[in-house]
Amino acid sequence: MATSFSMVAHHSRRTEGEDKIFATNNAALSAAKTVGASRVVNASIGALLNEDGSLSVLPTVIELLRTLPAEEYAAYAPIAGLPSFLEAAKKAVFRNHIPEGFTEAVATPGGSGAIRHAIWNYSNIGDAILTSDWYWGPYKTVAEEHGRTIVTYTLFDEKDTFNIASFKEKTISLLEKQDSLVILLNAPAHNPTGYSLSMDEWKEVVAFLKSQAANPEKRIILFSDIAYIDFAGNDDNSRSFMELFGGLPQNILTIVAFSMSKGYTLYGMRCGAMIGISSNPDVVKEFKSANQFSNRGVWSNGTRPAMTVLAKIFDDPGLLKKVEDERQLLQDMLTERADAFIQEAEKANLKICPYKAGFFITIPCKNPDLVAAELQKEYIFAVPLGKGIRFAVCSVPKDHCAKVPQIIARVIQQVDTEA
């Protein structure tokens, strides 16, 4: 019997299989060609689409890109990123809530690059990375690519609020086994559930981490993934928790991941930054050095035109106001869709994870793959997760958001009965 022949290094041998998000999207596109796009609900895409299915963009941002001189497209950016971009990224992240302490920033290709660097530079091979049981799948991909594993705590308690008890239990357990712990905390507007921690919940998280940092031999890295923050409500309110990142013990490093993908509708430009915050200036100096070195070793330079656009926006209050006004229109559209889905879910007695804001609503169910497969027979394409299905309200017109909860509820009941 013939055996398969492999040339790839042992650590890079993977089980074949298409990414579930892209597989679901491909199935939706195929169905649209067969039965017509109007009959298909493609709730797989993690990008904001207009009611007609076209990609939502911020006109001012696109116009700024178009008017850049050729040199801004052709020239290299510095390895760490344009200095003007890095300062603009800090402004975009913190607004009026700059944490006390020292900060440094390094450009990355979106939030994904920041995740990669944080895992590689702040954990050891074989370490576990902590995140919630509902999480963005590429967290696991990045961790495993670099010889780490993902361990999860239970995100929600019986009251559908942040499960601080589970978070504490898993943090303590991992710190007993390893000296450095990277915690990936995606909020506000969590992907995939849309949950946002309250200020009180953030305070409890930070106070607990401070207590664990009392052991000077331990290193805690709190990675704040804010990919969807610009669609999490009021700019000021959604960022107020960031002040809690100031004045922490020197063995707690906070890293905030900034991305231009969602908030500036530049998904394909792959531009972002990671911002390190510490009470110790040497820690942020080291942060800059280590992550700049990693830039050179992995992807070298970032995308200069996108960096220039952000710098221009935050250098001109008039431009910033135009961008924010345009984004608000998209925020309103997204909110209307989510509200329509949630209202109909309540009528259908369809249980959903507690949603506050963001691109996705998640429906817990016992047999996600079977439910997703049955929904595809109804031309509804949602992404199966480990414990439920993710529905992208960001990409589905409002009228469809109002229709599908009844169908999803029926299909889940049907699958659970037959299983």
BAMAR-548305 format. One record per residue (C-alpha): x, y, z; residue number from 1; residue in three letters. Coordinates in steps of 0.05 Angstrom, whole numbers, always signed. Layout:
REM BAMAR-548305
+--------+--------+--------+-----+------+
|     px |     py |     pz | pos | code |
+--------+--------+--------+-----+------+
|      X |      Y |      Z | NUM |  ALA |
...
+--------+--------+--------+-----+------+
This chain:
REM BAMAR-548305
+--------+--------+--------+-----+------+
|     px |     py |     pz | pos | code |
+--------+--------+--------+-----+------+
|     +0 |     +0 |     +0 |   1 |  MET |
|    +29 |    +67 |    -21 |   2 |  ALA |
|    +44 |   +117 |    +33 |   3 |  THR |
|    +42 |   +192 |    +25 |   4 |  SER |
|   +108 |   +226 |    +13 |   5 |  PHE |
|   +124 |   +291 |    +49 |   6 |  SER |
|   +177 |   +343 |    +38 |   7 |  MET |
|   +154 |   +394 |    +90 |   8 |  VAL |
|   +188 |   +399 |   +157 |   9 |  ALA |
|   +156 |   +358 |   +212 |  10 |  HIS |
|   +133 |   +419 |   +251 |  11 |  HIS |
|    +96 |   +446 |   +190 |  12 |  SER |
|    +57 |   +384 |   +173 |  13 |  ARG |
|    -17 |   +401 |   +178 |  14 |  ARG |
|    -82 |   +365 |   +171 |  15 |  THR |
|   -113 |   +386 |   +105 |  16 |  GLU |
|   -177 |   +426 |   +109 |  17 |  GLY |
|   -206 |   +491 |    +84 |  18 |  GLU |
|   -216 |   +548 |   +133 |  19 |  ASP |
|   -289 |   +545 |   +155 |  20 |  LYS |
|   -301 |   +619 |   +143 |  21 |  ILE |
|   -275 |   +617 |    +72 |  22 |  PHE |
|   -308 |   +550 |    +59 |  23 |  ALA |
|   -375 |   +578 |    +80 |  24 |  THR |
|   -365 |   +640 |    +38 |  25 |  ASN |
|   -347 |   +598 |    -23 |  26 |  ASN |
|   -409 |   +556 |    -14 |  27 |  ALA |
|   -451 |   +619 |    -10 |  28 |  ALA |
|   -420 |   +647 |    -74 |  29 |  LEU |
|   -433 |   +582 |   -109 |  30 |  SER |
|   -505 |   +581 |    -87 |  31 |  ALA |
|   -515 |   +652 |   -110 |  32 |  ALA |
|   -494 |   +632 |   -181 |  33 |  LYS |
|   -545 |   +576 |   -180 |  34 |  THR |
|   -607 |   +607 |   -148 |  35 |  VAL |
|   -590 |   +682 |   -151 |  36 |  GLY |
|   -558 |   +728 |   -100 |  37 |  ALA |
|   -625 |   +754 |    -75 |  38 |  SER |
|   -643 |   +685 |    -46 |  39 |  ARG |
|   -577 |   +675 |    -11 |  40 |  VAL |
|   -560 |   +701 |    +60 |  41 |  VAL |
|   -485 |   +703 |    +63 |  42 |  ASN |
|   -470 |   +713 |   +137 |  43 |  ALA |
|   -399 |   +688 |   +134 |  44 |  SER |
|   -362 |   +751 |   +112 |  45 |  ILE |
|   -326 |   +791 |   +167 |  46 |  GLY |
|   -330 |   +856 |   +129 |  47 |  ALA |
|   -383 |   +910 |   +130 |  48 |  LEU |
|   -426 |   +909 |    +67 |  49 |  LEU |
|   -478 |   +958 |    +43 |  50 |  ASN |
|   -551 |   +938 |    +35 |  51 |  GLU |
|   -538 |   +922 |    -38 |  52 |  ASP |
|   -481 |   +875 |    -20 |  53 |  GLY |
|   -424 |   +921 |    -42 |  54 |  SER |
|   -366 |   +934 |     +5 |  55 |  LEU |
|   -376 |   +992 |    +52 |  56 |  SER |
|   -320 |  +1043 |    +49 |  57 |  VAL |
|   -306 |  +1111 |    +80 |  58 |  LEU |
|   -304 |  +1158 |    +20 |  59 |  PRO |
|   -255 |  +1207 |    +53 |  60 |  THR |
|   -205 |  +1151 |    +68 |  61 |  VAL |
|   -208 |  +1125 |     -4 |  62 |  ILE |
|   -202 |  +1195 |    -33 |  63 |  GLU |
|   -140 |  +1207 |    +10 |  64 |  LEU |
|   -109 |  +1144 |    -17 |  65 |  LEU |
|   -124 |  +1165 |    -89 |  66 |  ARG |
|    -92 |  +1233 |    -81 |  67 |  THR |
|    -26 |  +1208 |    -52 |  68 |  LEU |
|    +35 |  +1220 |    -97 |  69 |  PRO |
|    +67 |  +1160 |   -131 |  70 |  ALA |
|   +126 |  +1162 |    -82 |  71 |  GLU |
|    +80 |  +1146 |    -24 |  72 |  GLU |
|    +61 |  +1081 |    -58 |  73 |  TYR |
|   +129 |  +1062 |    -84 |  74 |  ALA |
|   +175 |  +1080 |    -26 |  75 |  ALA |
|   +192 |  +1035 |    +32 |  76 |  TYR |
|   +165 |  +1053 |   +100 |  77 |  ALA |
|   +213 |  +1048 |   +159 |  78 |  PRO |
|   +216 |   +978 |   +190 |  79 |  ILE |
|   +180 |  +1002 |   +253 |  80 |  ALA |
|   +131 |  +1044 |   +213 |  81 |  GLY |
|   +127 |  +1118 |   +195 |  82 |  LEU |
|   +137 |  +1159 |   +259 |  83 |  PRO |
|    +77 |  +1202 |   +240 |  84 |  SER |
|    +35 |  +1139 |   +232 |  85 |  PHE |
|    +56 |  +1111 |   +299 |  86 |  LEU |
|    +36 |  +1176 |   +334 |  87 |  GLU |
|    -30 |  +1177 |   +296 |  88 |  ALA |
|    -43 |  +1104 |   +316 |  89 |  ALA |
|    -35 |  +1123 |   +389 |  90 |  LYS |
|    -85 |  +1179 |   +380 |  91 |  LYS |
|   -133 |  +1133 |   +344 |  92 |  ALA |
|   -129 |  +1081 |   +399 |  93 |  VAL |
|   -131 |  +1124 |   +462 |  94 |  PHE |
|   -167 |  +1188 |   +442 |  95 |  ARG |
|   -181 |  +1222 |   +509 |  96 |  ASN |
|   -161 |  +1162 |   +551 |  97 |  HIS |
|    -85 |  +1159 |   +549 |  98 |  ILE |
|    -60 |  +1112 |   +604 |  99 |  PRO |
|     -9 |  +1136 |   +653 | 100 |  GLU |
|    +61 |  +1110 |   +639 | 101 |  GLY |
|   +105 |  +1098 |   +578 | 102 |  PHE |
|    +83 |  +1077 |   +509 | 103 |  THR |
|   +117 |  +1054 |   +445 | 104 |  GLU |
|    +87 |  +1032 |   +379 | 105 |  ALA |
|   +109 |   +987 |   +322 | 106 |  VAL |
|    +73 |   +979 |   +256 | 107 |  ALA |
|    +43 |   +911 |   +239 | 108 |  THR |
|     +1 |   +882 |   +182 | 109 |  PRO |
|    -65 |   +891 |   +217 | 110 |  GLY |
|    -83 |   +861 |   +284 | 111 |  GLY |
|    -59 |   +793 |   +260 | 112 |  SER |
|    +13 |   +817 |   +259 | 113 |  GLY |
|     +7 |   +843 |   +329 | 114 |  ALA |
|    -20 |   +776 |   +353 | 115 |  ILE |
|    +38 |   +740 |   +321 | 116 |  ARG |
|    +91 |   +785 |   +352 | 117 |  HIS |
|    +59 |   +783 |   +421 | 118 |  ALA |
|    +57 |   +707 |   +421 | 119 |  ILE |
|   +127 |   +698 |   +394 | 120 |  TRP |
|   +162 |   +752 |   +434 | 121 |  ASN |
|   +127 |   +745 |   +501 | 122 |  TYR |
|   +116 |   +670 |   +510 | 123 |  SER |
|   +162 |   +610 |   +506 | 124 |  ASN |
|   +157 |   +550 |   +459 | 125 |  ILE |
|   +108 |   +501 |   +490 | 126 |  GLY |
|    +72 |   +554 |   +531 | 127 |  ASP |
|     -3 |   +560 |   +534 | 128 |  ALA |
|    -37 |   +625 |   +511 | 129 |  ILE |
|   -100 |   +643 |   +549 | 130 |  LEU |
|   -164 |   +667 |   +516 | 131 |  THR |
|   -239 |   +657 |   +523 | 132 |  SER |
|   -276 |   +594 |   +500 | 133 |  ASP |
|   -310 |   +635 |   +446 | 134 |  TRP |
|   -252 |   +662 |   +405 | 135 |  TYR |
|   -230 |   +682 |   +335 | 136 |  TRP |
|   -203 |   +618 |   +303 | 137 |  GLY |
|   -136 |   +647 |   +278 | 138 |  PRO |
|   -114 |   +656 |   +350 | 139 |  TYR |
|   -105 |   +581 |   +351 | 140 |  LYS |
|    -72 |   +581 |   +282 | 141 |  THR |
|    -21 |   +633 |   +302 | 142 |  VAL |
|     -7 |   +599 |   +369 | 143 |  ALA |
|     +4 |   +531 |   +337 | 144 |  GLU |
|    +45 |   +560 |   +280 | 145 |  GLU |
|    +94 |   +583 |   +333 | 146 |  HIS |
|    +95 |   +522 |   +378 | 147 |  GLY |
|    +45 |   +545 |   +430 | 148 |  ARG |
|    -24 |   +522 |   +450 | 149 |  THR |
|    -90 |   +556 |   +466 | 150 |  ILE |
|   -123 |   +546 |   +534 | 151 |  VAL |
|   -191 |   +576 |   +547 | 152 |  THR |
|   -233 |   +601 |   +604 | 153 |  TYR |
|   -309 |   +604 |   +602 | 154 |  THR |
|   -328 |   +672 |   +575 | 155 |  LEU |
|   -399 |   +677 |   +604 | 156 |  PHE |
|   -427 |   +660 |   +672 | 157 |  ASP |
|   -498 |   +639 |   +688 | 158 |  GLU |
|   -520 |   +712 |   +685 | 159 |  LYS |
|   -490 |   +722 |   +615 | 160 |  ASP |
|   -437 |   +768 |   +642 | 161 |  THR |
|   -361 |   +762 |   +641 | 162 |  PHE |
|   -341 |   +700 |   +679 | 163 |  ASN |
|   -288 |   +729 |   +723 | 164 |  ILE |
|   -285 |   +666 |   +766 | 165 |  ALA |
|   -266 |   +623 |   +707 | 166 |  SER |
|   -217 |   +676 |   +682 | 167 |  PHE |
|   -183 |   +677 |   +751 | 168 |  LYS |
|   -181 |   +601 |   +757 | 169 |  GLU |
|   -147 |   +591 |   +689 | 170 |  LYS |
|    -99 |   +648 |   +699 | 171 |  THR |
|    -76 |   +622 |   +767 | 172 |  ILE |
|    -69 |   +552 |   +739 | 173 |  SER |
|    -25 |   +573 |   +681 | 174 |  LEU |
|    +18 |   +619 |   +723 | 175 |  LEU |
|    +33 |   +560 |   +767 | 176 |  GLU |
|    +62 |   +523 |   +707 | 177 |  LYS |
|    +96 |   +579 |   +667 | 178 |  GLN |
|   +132 |   +643 |   +684 | 179 |  ASP |
|   +102 |   +684 |   +627 | 180 |  SER |
|    +29 |   +687 |   +608 | 181 |  LEU |
|     +0 |   +720 |   +546 | 182 |  VAL |
|    -74 |   +734 |   +553 | 183 |  ILE |
|   -113 |   +750 |   +490 | 184 |  LEU |
|   -173 |   +792 |   +510 | 185 |  LEU |
|   -217 |   +813 |   +452 | 186 |  ASN |
|   -261 |   +871 |   +473 | 187 |  ALA |
|   -301 |   +913 |   +461 | 188 |  PRO |
|   -346 |   +884 |   +407 | 189 |  ALA |
|   -317 |   +815 |   +415 | 190 |  HIS |
|   -309 |   +769 |   +355 | 191 |  ASN |
|   -350 |   +725 |   +350 | 192 |  PRO |
|   -402 |   +743 |   +404 | 193 |  THR |
|   -406 |   +819 |   +403 | 194 |  GLY |
|   -396 |   +823 |   +478 | 195 |  TYR |
|   -363 |   +883 |   +511 | 196 |  SER |
|   -336 |   +882 |   +582 | 197 |  LEU |
|   -366 |   +935 |   +627 | 198 |  SER |
|   -320 |   +984 |   +663 | 199 |  MET |
|   -332 |   +945 |   +728 | 200 |  ASP |
|   -312 |   +880 |   +694 | 201 |  GLU |
|   -249 |   +912 |   +666 | 202 |  TRP |
|   -232 |   +939 |   +735 | 203 |  LYS |
|   -239 |   +869 |   +765 | 204 |  GLU |
|   -195 |   +839 |   +711 | 205 |  VAL |
|   -140 |   +890 |   +721 | 206 |  VAL |
|   -143 |   +887 |   +797 | 207 |  ALA |
|   -137 |   +811 |   +794 | 208 |  PHE |
|    -77 |   +814 |   +747 | 209 |  LEU |
|    -44 |   +864 |   +794 | 210 |  LYS |
|    -53 |   +814 |   +850 | 211 |  SER |
|    -20 |   +759 |   +809 | 212 |  GLN |
|    +38 |   +806 |   +792 | 213 |  ALA |
|    +56 |   +809 |   +866 | 214 |  ALA |
|   +102 |   +751 |   +849 | 215 |  ASN |
|   +160 |   +787 |   +815 | 216 |  PRO |
|   +182 |   +723 |   +780 | 217 |  GLU |
|   +119 |   +723 |   +738 | 218 |  LYS |
|   +108 |   +762 |   +673 | 219 |  ARG |
|    +37 |   +778 |   +652 | 220 |  ILE |
|    +22 |   +804 |   +582 | 221 |  ILE |
|    -48 |   +830 |   +573 | 222 |  LEU |
|    -62 |   +834 |   +498 | 223 |  PHE |
|   -121 |   +879 |   +485 | 224 |  SER |
|   -150 |   +862 |   +416 | 225 |  ASP |
|   -192 |   +923 |   +397 | 226 |  ILE |
|   -203 |   +905 |   +324 | 227 |  ALA |
|   -277 |   +926 |   +326 | 228 |  TYR |
|   -272 |   +985 |   +374 | 229 |  ILE |
|   -293 |  +1037 |   +322 | 230 |  ASP |
|   -359 |  +1000 |   +316 | 231 |  PHE |
|   -369 |   +992 |   +391 | 232 |  ALA |
|   -408 |  +1056 |   +403 | 233 |  GLY |
|   -386 |  +1125 |   +425 | 234 |  ASN |
|   -311 |  +1135 |   +414 | 235 |  ASP |
|   -302 |  +1164 |   +484 | 236 |  ASP |
|   -343 |  +1112 |   +523 | 237 |  ASN |
|   -314 |  +1053 |   +486 | 238 |  SER |
|   -243 |  +1073 |   +504 | 239 |  ARG |
|   -251 |  +1094 |   +577 | 240 |  SER |
|   -225 |  +1026 |   +602 | 241 |  PHE |
|   -156 |  +1041 |   +572 | 242 |  MET |
|   -139 |  +1087 |   +630 | 243 |  GLU |
|   -137 |  +1024 |   +672 | 244 |  LEU |
|    -74 |  +1003 |   +634 | 245 |  PHE |
|    -34 |  +1059 |   +668 | 246 |  GLY |
|     +6 |  +1053 |   +732 | 247 |  GLY |
|    +10 |   +977 |   +732 | 248 |  LEU |
|    +67 |   +937 |   +762 | 249 |  PRO |
|   +127 |   +932 |   +716 | 250 |  GLN |
|   +117 |   +858 |   +706 | 251 |  ASN |
|    +50 |   +871 |   +672 | 252 |  ILE |
|    +57 |   +894 |   +600 | 253 |  LEU |
|     -6 |   +915 |   +563 | 254 |  THR |
|     -5 |   +910 |   +488 | 255 |  ILE |
|    -62 |   +942 |   +448 | 256 |  VAL |
|    -72 |   +918 |   +377 | 257 |  ALA |
|    -94 |   +972 |   +328 | 258 |  PHE |
|   -121 |   +956 |   +259 | 259 |  SER |
|   -142 |  +1000 |   +200 | 260 |  MET |
|   -183 |   +943 |   +170 | 261 |  SER |
|   -251 |   +956 |   +201 | 262 |  LYS |
|   -251 |  +1027 |   +228 | 263 |  GLY |
|   -220 |  +1055 |   +165 | 264 |  TYR |
|   -248 |  +1004 |   +115 | 265 |  THR |
|   -179 |   +985 |    +91 | 266 |  LEU |
|   -181 |   +910 |   +100 | 267 |  TYR |
|   -136 |   +895 |    +41 | 268 |  GLY |
|    -82 |   +946 |    +59 | 269 |  MET |
|    -63 |   +904 |   +120 | 270 |  ARG |
|    -41 |   +962 |   +163 | 271 |  CYS |
|    -41 |   +966 |   +238 | 272 |  GLY |
|     +3 |   +974 |   +299 | 273 |  ALA |
|    +17 |   +944 |   +367 | 274 |  MET |
|    +24 |   +993 |   +424 | 275 |  ILE |
|    +60 |   +973 |   +488 | 276 |  GLY |
|    +43 |  +1006 |   +554 | 277 |  ILE |
|    +85 |   +999 |   +617 | 278 |  SER |
|   +104 |  +1035 |   +681 | 279 |  SER |
|   +177 |  +1020 |   +665 | 280 |  ASN |
|   +210 |  +1058 |   +608 | 281 |  PRO |
|   +259 |  +1001 |   +597 | 282 |  ASP |
|   +202 |   +953 |   +583 | 283 |  VAL |
|   +174 |   +995 |   +527 | 284 |  VAL |
|   +243 |  +1008 |   +499 | 285 |  LYS |
|   +253 |   +932 |   +497 | 286 |  GLU |
|   +183 |   +925 |   +467 | 287 |  PHE |
|   +202 |   +971 |   +410 | 288 |  LYS |
|   +268 |   +936 |   +398 | 289 |  SER |
|   +241 |   +865 |   +400 | 290 |  ALA |
|   +181 |   +877 |   +355 | 291 |  ASN |
|   +219 |   +920 |   +306 | 292 |  GLN |
|   +269 |   +863 |   +300 | 293 |  PHE |
|   +211 |   +814 |   +288 | 294 |  SER |
|   +184 |   +860 |   +234 | 295 |  ASN |
|   +250 |   +853 |   +197 | 296 |  ARG |
|   +252 |   +779 |   +207 | 297 |  GLY |
|   +181 |   +764 |   +184 | 298 |  VAL |
|   +152 |   +815 |   +136 | 299 |  TRP |
|   +201 |   +872 |   +136 | 300 |  SER |
|   +164 |   +936 |   +118 | 301 |  ASN |
|    +91 |   +954 |   +126 | 302 |  GLY |
|    +43 |   +987 |    +77 | 303 |  THR |
|    +66 |  +1059 |    +70 | 304 |  ARG |
|     +4 |  +1091 |    +36 | 305 |  PRO |
|    -43 |  +1067 |    +91 | 306 |  ALA |
|     +4 |  +1094 |   +144 | 307 |  MET |
|     +6 |  +1161 |   +108 | 308 |  THR |
|    -69 |  +1165 |   +105 | 309 |  VAL |
|    -78 |  +1155 |   +180 | 310 |  LEU |
|    -24 |  +1207 |   +194 | 311 |  ALA |
|    -60 |  +1257 |   +149 | 312 |  LYS |
|   -127 |  +1243 |   +182 | 313 |  ILE |
|   -102 |  +1256 |   +252 | 314 |  PHE |
|    -63 |  +1317 |   +231 | 315 |  ASP |
|   -125 |  +1352 |   +205 | 316 |  ASP |
|   -186 |  +1359 |   +251 | 317 |  PRO |
|   -230 |  +1372 |   +191 | 318 |  GLY |
|   -211 |  +1307 |   +158 | 319 |  LEU |
|   -219 |  +1269 |   +223 | 320 |  LEU |
|   -290 |  +1297 |   +231 | 321 |  LYS |
|   -308 |  +1276 |   +160 | 322 |  LYS |
|   -283 |  +1205 |   +172 | 323 |  VAL |
|   -320 |  +1200 |   +238 | 324 |  GLU |
|   -385 |  +1226 |   +207 | 325 |  ASP |
|   -379 |  +1175 |   +150 | 326 |  GLU |
|   -364 |  +1119 |   +199 | 327 |  ARG |
|   -425 |  +1138 |   +241 | 328 |  GLN |
|   -470 |  +1124 |   +181 | 329 |  LEU |
|   -440 |  +1055 |   +176 | 330 |  LEU |
|   -447 |  +1046 |   +252 | 331 |  GLN |
|   -521 |  +1064 |   +247 | 332 |  ASP |
|   -532 |  +1014 |   +191 | 333 |  MET |
|   -497 |   +959 |   +232 | 334 |  LEU |
|   -537 |   +975 |   +294 | 335 |  THR |
|   -603 |   +972 |   +257 | 336 |  GLU |
|   -585 |   +903 |   +230 | 337 |  ARG |
|   -565 |   +877 |   +298 | 338 |  ALA |
|   -627 |   +905 |   +330 | 339 |  ASP |
|   -671 |   +873 |   +277 | 340 |  ALA |
|   -638 |   +805 |   +288 | 341 |  PHE |
|   -641 |   +809 |   +364 | 342 |  ILE |
|   -715 |   +830 |   +365 | 343 |  GLN |
|   -734 |   +772 |   +320 | 344 |  GLU |
|   -691 |   +724 |   +359 | 345 |  ALA |
|   -729 |   +742 |   +422 | 346 |  GLU |
|   -795 |   +728 |   +387 | 347 |  LYS |
|   -769 |   +661 |   +363 | 348 |  ALA |
|   -741 |   +642 |   +431 | 349 |  ASN |
|   -673 |   +637 |   +398 | 350 |  LEU |
|   -617 |   +639 |   +449 | 351 |  LYS |
|   -558 |   +683 |   +429 | 352 |  ILE |
|   -494 |   +702 |   +464 | 353 |  CYS |
|   -500 |   +770 |   +499 | 354 |  PRO |
|   -488 |   +821 |   +444 | 355 |  TYR |
|   -467 |   +893 |   +457 | 356 |  LYS |
|   -436 |   +915 |   +391 | 357 |  ALA |
|   -395 |   +893 |   +332 | 358 |  GLY |
|   -398 |   +853 |   +268 | 359 |  PHE |
|   -423 |   +786 |   +293 | 360 |  PHE |
|   -478 |   +752 |   +333 | 361 |  ILE |
|   -466 |   +681 |   +357 | 362 |  THR |
|   -520 |   +629 |   +369 | 363 |  ILE |
|   -500 |   +572 |   +416 | 364 |  PRO |
|   -523 |   +503 |   +394 | 365 |  CYS |
|   -504 |   +430 |   +407 | 366 |  LYS |
|   -489 |   +410 |   +335 | 367 |  ASN |
|   -459 |   +470 |   +299 | 368 |  PRO |
|   -434 |   +434 |   +237 | 369 |  ASP |
|   -501 |   +399 |   +227 | 370 |  LEU |
|   -540 |   +463 |   +239 | 371 |  VAL |
|   -496 |   +501 |   +190 | 372 |  ALA |
|   -505 |   +446 |   +138 | 373 |  ALA |
|   -581 |   +447 |   +146 | 374 |  GLU |
|   -583 |   +523 |   +142 | 375 |  LEU |
|   -546 |   +520 |    +76 | 376 |  GLN |
|   -604 |   +480 |    +48 | 377 |  LYS |
|   -645 |   +542 |    +64 | 378 |  GLU |
|   -592 |   +585 |    +30 | 379 |  TYR |
|   -569 |   +614 |    +97 | 380 |  ILE |
|   -493 |   +611 |   +104 | 381 |  PHE |
|   -467 |   +620 |   +174 | 382 |  ALA |
|   -400 |   +597 |   +202 | 383 |  VAL |
|   -399 |   +536 |   +249 | 384 |  PRO |
|   -356 |   +545 |   +311 | 385 |  LEU |
|   -340 |   +497 |   +367 | 386 |  GLY |
|   -403 |   +511 |   +407 | 387 |  LYS |
|   -448 |   +549 |   +360 | 388 |  GLY |
|   -455 |   +587 |   +295 | 389 |  ILE |
|   -430 |   +657 |   +279 | 390 |  ARG |
|   -477 |   +702 |   +240 | 391 |  PHE |
|   -445 |   +764 |   +209 | 392 |  ALA |
|   -496 |   +819 |   +215 | 393 |  VAL |
|   -443 |   +864 |   +184 | 394 |  CYS |
|   -453 |   +832 |   +116 | 395 |  SER |
|   -528 |   +817 |   +115 | 396 |  VAL |
|   -582 |   +867 |    +95 | 397 |  PRO |
|   -630 |   +889 |   +149 | 398 |  LYS |
|   -691 |   +854 |   +119 | 399 |  ASP |
|   -654 |   +787 |   +119 | 400 |  HIS |
|   -630 |   +799 |   +190 | 401 |  CYS |
|   -703 |   +804 |   +210 | 402 |  ALA |
|   -723 |   +740 |   +174 | 403 |  LYS |
|   -670 |   +689 |   +191 | 404 |  VAL |
|   -677 |   +681 |   +267 | 405 |  PRO |
|   -742 |   +643 |   +259 | 406 |  GLN |
|   -710 |   +596 |   +209 | 407 |  ILE |
|   -647 |   +586 |   +252 | 408 |  ILE |
|   -691 |   +570 |   +313 | 409 |  ALA |
|   -730 |   +519 |   +273 | 410 |  ARG |
|   -668 |   +486 |   +244 | 411 |  VAL |
|   -633 |   +481 |   +312 | 412 |  ILE |
|   -695 |   +448 |   +342 | 413 |  GLN |
|   -699 |   +401 |   +284 | 414 |  GLN |
|   -625 |   +381 |   +287 | 415 |  VAL |
|   -627 |   +372 |   +363 | 416 |  ASP |
|   -688 |   +328 |   +358 | 417 |  THR |
|   -657 |   +284 |   +305 | 418 |  GLU |
|   -588 |   +280 |   +335 | 419 |  ALA |
+--------+--------+--------+-----+------+
